[in-house]
Amino acid sequence: WEFRLPAYLGDTKDVFRVDADGVYDVKWEKENDGVEIRDKASRVAIYVATPETNLRASVEQERQKLVAAEAALQFDPARDDGDFGQLVELSKTK
């Protein structure tokens, strides 16, 4: 995939994938005004392009906090239909 990036990301130093299970390396190259990413994602994921070399660790740290909060609440919408239903209902409210 090729993505154009805004000028403020012209000095991209890291590109990585984030999904519910973690933060992952991807193969990428700078291309003119963007990046080309070579990756196979089999689930919902986002790609992060950043000039900050320490952002990846920060994102994983925050993801781990969210996982711990879900575990403490015993909330698991990926494996519990009732929990998933709660998310669906929350998405309907504005």
C-alpha positions in Angstrom: 0.0 0.0 0.0 1.1 3.5 -0.7 0.1 6.4 1.5 0.7 10.1 0.9 1.7 11.9 4.1 1.3 15.5 5.2 4.4 17.7 5.0 5.0 17.5 8.8 5.6 13.8 8.5 8.2 14.2 5.8 10.9 13.1 8.2 9.2 9.8 9.0 11.6 7.6 11.0 9.3 4.7 11.9 6.2 3.0 10.6 4.4 0.2 12.5 1.1 -1.6 12.7 -1.2 -1.6 15.8 -4.1 -4.0 16.4 -5.8 -5.4 19.4 -3.0 -7.9 20.1 0.0 -5.6 19.9 2.4 -3.4 18.0 4.2 -4.9 15.1 7.0 -4.2 12.7 6.2 -3.7 9.0 8.3 -3.4 5.9 8.2 0.1 4.6 10.1 2.6 2.4 9.9 6.3 2.0 8.4 7.3 -1.3 8.3 10.8 -2.7 5.6 12.4 -0.5 4.6 9.3 1.5 5.4 5.8 2.4 5.0 2.4 0.8 4.0 -0.4 3.3 4.3 -4.1 2.5 2.3 -6.0 5.1 -0.4 -8.6 5.4 -3.0 -7.7 8.0 -5.7 -10.3 8.6 -7.7 -8.2 11.1 -8.6 -4.6 11.8 -5.4 -2.6 12.2 -4.0 0.9 11.9 -0.6 2.0 10.5 1.3 4.7 12.3 4.0 6.8 10.5 6.0 9.0 12.8 9.1 11.1 13.0 9.3 10.1 16.7 11.4 7.0 17.3 10.0 6.5 20.8 6.3 6.6 19.8 6.0 2.9 19.2 6.9 2.1 22.8 4.5 4.7 24.1 1.6 3.3 22.0 2.3 -0.2 23.3 2.5 1.0 26.9 -0.9 2.7 26.5 -2.4 -0.4 24.8 -1.2 -2.6 27.7 -2.9 -0.2 30.2 -6.2 -0.6 28.2 -5.8 -4.4 28.2 -5.2 -4.4 32.0 -8.3 -2.2 32.5 -10.5 -4.5 30.5 -9.2 -7.5 32.4 -9.8 -5.8 35.7 -13.4 -5.1 34.6 -13.7 -8.7 33.2 -14.9 -7.0 30.0 -14.0 -9.0 26.9 -16.2 -8.1 23.8 -14.0 -10.2 21.5 -15.0 -13.4 23.4 -18.2 -12.6 25.2 -21.3 -11.8 23.2 -22.9 -10.0 26.1 -19.9 -7.6 26.3 -20.0 -7.1 22.6 -23.7 -6.3 22.8 -22.9 -3.6 25.3 -20.5 -2.0 22.8 -23.1 -2.1 20.1 -25.6 -0.4 22.3 -23.0 2.3 23.3 -22.3 3.0 19.7 -25.9 3.9 19.1 -25.9 6.6 21.7 -24.7 10.1 20.9 
